[in-house]
Amino acid sequence: MKSTDRNFIKRLQRQKEDALEFIVDAYLPVIKGVTYKVLSPLGNEGLIDECVNDVFLAIWNHSKKFQGNSSDDFKKWICAIAKYKAIDYYRKASKKVEYTTEFLEAKLEYSAEDELVLMEDKEELIQLINLLEPIDRSIFIMKYFLGLKTEEIAAKLQLTSSSIDNRIYRGKKKLYKKALNLNIGGSLV
C-alpha cells in the first residue's frame, strides 16, 4: 500500500517510510518557508537545511502525538514544529556569533583626538553622576557603566523595576539640567 492524501497520517503514525516520503514531497516548501522566515537574518543556508531535516526527524519521531484528523490540522501541526525548531536553531546560532578581526578593528578605529574627547566626556559624566543622591548614583553606575539590566539592579537594591526606571528618568532630567548649568550639555544631549 502506498501513502495518499487520505491515509498518510495513519501510515506515518505506523512508521511507514513511504508516508515520510509523501510528507517531504507535499510539505517541503511549507516547512522550508517557515524555517527560512525565522533563520534568514542569520544568512546561513546550511543552517536552514539542517533545521528542515531536523523538522522532518521530529515529525517522524513524534508522529504518534499528532491528534488531528485532517490534512489542514496536520499542516498546522508541522508548521508549529518547524517554527519552534527554527527558533531553537536561531537562539543557538545567535549565541555562537563570532566577531571577525575586521569588525573589531572597525570598532577600534579612533584617533587620539577622539579618545581624548571620549575620556573628557566620561570624566564630565562621572562628575555629574557624583552630584546625584547615593541611590541614584548607584543605579546610574550599574545601568550605564556596568551594563546591568533594570531587573538586575532592582534585585540588588531591593526595589521594583518601575522604581528603577522612574529614578533613571528623573536622574537623566537632573543630569541634563546640571549639565546645562555647568555649560557642558552639548556633549550629553
C-alpha positions as CSV (number, residue, x, y, z in Angstrom):
1,M,0.0,0.0,0.0
2,K,1.2,3.5,-0.8
3,S,0.6,6.8,1.0
4,T,-2.0,9.1,-0.3
5,D,-3.8,12.3,0.8
6,R,-6.3,10.2,2.7
7,N,-4.0,7.7,4.5
8,F,-0.6,9.3,5.0
9,I,-1.3,10.4,8.6
10,K,-2.2,6.8,9.8
11,R,0.7,5.4,7.8
12,L,3.1,7.9,9.4
13,Q,1.9,7.0,12.8
14,R,2.7,3.4,12.0
15,Q,6.2,4.5,11.0
16,K,5.8,3.6,7.3
17,E,8.7,5.2,5.3
18,D,6.6,5.9,2.3
19,A,4.4,8.2,4.5
20,L,7.5,10.3,5.3
21,E,8.4,10.5,1.7
22,F,4.9,11.7,0.9
23,I,5.2,14.4,3.6
24,V,8.6,15.5,2.3
25,D,7.2,15.8,-1.2
26,A,4.0,17.5,-0.1
27,Y,5.2,19.8,2.7
28,L,8.8,20.6,2.0
29,P,8.1,24.1,0.6
30,V,5.9,25.0,3.6
31,I,8.5,23.8,6.1
32,K,11.3,25.5,4.3
33,G,9.3,28.7,4.1
34,V,8.7,28.7,7.8
35,T,12.3,28.0,8.8
36,Y,13.6,30.4,6.2
37,K,11.5,33.2,7.7
38,V,13.0,32.7,11.1
39,L,16.6,31.9,10.1
40,S,17.2,34.1,7.1
41,P,18.5,37.0,9.2
42,L,21.5,34.8,10.1
43,G,22.3,34.3,6.4
44,N,23.3,30.7,6.7
45,E,21.7,28.4,4.1
46,G,23.3,25.3,5.6
47,L,21.7,26.1,8.9
48,I,18.3,26.3,7.3
49,D,18.8,23.0,5.5
50,E,19.9,21.4,8.8
51,C,16.8,22.8,10.6
52,V,14.5,21.5,7.8
53,N,16.0,18.0,8.2
54,D,15.6,18.2,12.0
55,V,11.9,19.2,11.5
56,F,11.3,16.1,9.4
57,L,13.0,14.0,12.0
58,A,10.8,15.5,14.7
59,I,7.7,14.8,12.7
60,W,8.8,11.2,12.3
61,N,9.7,10.7,15.9
62,H,6.6,12.4,17.3
63,S,4.0,11.3,14.7
64,K,2.0,9.4,17.3
65,K,1.5,12.6,19.3
66,F,-0.5,14.1,16.4
67,Q,-4.2,14.2,17.3
68,G,-5.9,15.9,14.4
69,N,-7.9,14.4,11.7
70,S,-7.5,16.4,8.5
71,S,-4.5,17.4,6.4
72,D,-5.2,21.0,7.5
73,D,-4.7,20.0,11.1
74,F,-1.5,18.2,10.1
75,K,-0.2,21.2,8.2
76,K,-0.8,23.4,11.3
77,W,1.0,20.9,13.4
78,I,4.1,20.6,11.3
79,C,4.2,24.4,10.8
80,A,4.3,24.7,14.6
81,I,7.1,22.1,14.8
82,A,9.0,24.0,12.1
83,K,8.6,27.3,13.7
84,Y,9.8,26.2,17.2
85,K,12.7,24.2,15.8
86,A,13.8,27.2,13.8
87,I,13.5,29.4,16.9
88,D,15.7,27.0,18.7
89,Y,18.3,27.0,15.9
90,Y,18.2,30.8,15.8
91,R,18.9,31.0,19.6
92,K,21.8,28.6,19.4
93,A,23.3,30.3,16.4
94,S,22.9,33.7,17.9
95,K,24.9,32.6,20.9
96,K,27.7,31.4,18.7
97,V,28.1,34.6,16.8
98,E,31.8,35.3,16.3
99,Y,33.2,38.7,15.6
100,T,35.9,38.9,13.0
101,T,39.1,40.9,13.5
102,E,37.8,43.3,10.8
103,F,34.8,44.0,12.9
104,L,36.8,44.6,16.0
105,E,39.3,46.9,14.1
106,A,36.4,48.9,12.7
107,K,35.1,49.4,16.2
108,L,38.6,50.5,17.5
109,E,39.4,53.0,14.8
110,Y,39.5,56.1,17.0
111,S,42.1,58.8,16.6
112,A,44.0,60.1,19.6
113,E,41.7,63.2,19.5
114,D,38.6,61.0,19.5
115,E,39.9,59.1,22.5
116,L,40.7,62.4,24.3
117,V,37.1,63.7,23.7
118,L,35.6,60.4,24.9
119,M,37.7,60.5,28.0
120,E,36.7,64.1,28.7
121,D,33.0,63.2,28.2
122,K,33.3,60.3,30.6
123,E,35.0,62.5,33.2
124,E,32.3,65.1,32.9
125,L,29.6,62.5,33.1
126,I,31.2,61.0,36.2
127,Q,31.4,64.5,37.8
128,L,27.7,64.9,37.1
129,I,26.7,61.5,38.4
130,N,28.6,62.2,41.6
131,L,26.1,65.1,42.1
132,L,23.2,62.7,42.3
133,E,21.9,61.1,45.5
134,P,23.8,58.0,46.5
135,I,21.0,55.6,45.5
136,D,20.6,57.3,42.1
137,R,24.4,57.3,41.6
138,S,24.4,53.6,42.2
139,I,21.6,53.0,39.8
140,F,23.4,55.0,37.0
141,I,26.7,53.3,37.6
142,M,25.1,49.8,37.5
143,K,23.0,50.7,34.4
144,Y,25.4,52.6,32.2
145,F,28.9,51.6,33.3
146,L,28.4,48.0,34.4
147,G,25.6,47.3,31.8
148,L,23.2,45.7,34.2
149,K,19.6,45.3,33.2
150,T,16.8,47.1,35.1
151,E,15.6,43.8,36.7
152,E,19.1,43.0,38.0
153,I,19.5,46.5,39.5
154,A,16.1,46.2,41.1
155,A,17.0,42.9,42.7
156,K,20.3,44.2,44.0
157,L,18.8,47.3,45.5
158,Q,15.6,45.6,46.6
159,L,13.4,48.0,44.6
160,T,10.8,47.4,41.9
161,S,11.8,47.7,38.2
162,S,9.4,50.6,37.8
163,S,11.0,52.4,40.7
164,I,14.4,51.9,39.0
165,D,13.0,53.2,35.6
166,N,11.5,56.2,37.4
167,R,14.7,57.0,39.1
168,I,16.6,56.7,35.8
169,Y,14.2,59.0,34.1
170,R,14.3,61.7,36.9
171,G,18.1,61.3,37.1
172,K,18.5,61.9,33.4
173,K,16.5,65.1,33.8
174,K,18.6,66.2,36.7
175,L,21.8,65.5,34.9
176,Y,20.7,67.4,31.8
177,K,19.8,70.5,33.9
178,K,23.0,70.3,35.8
179,A,25.0,69.9,32.6
180,L,23.3,73.0,31.2
181,N,24.1,75.0,34.3
182,L,27.8,73.8,34.1
183,N,27.8,74.6,30.3
184,I,28.6,71.0,29.3
185,G,25.2,70.0,28.0
186,G,26.2,69.8,24.3
187,S,28.1,66.6,24.7
188,L,25.4,65.0,26.8
189,V,22.4,65.6,24.6
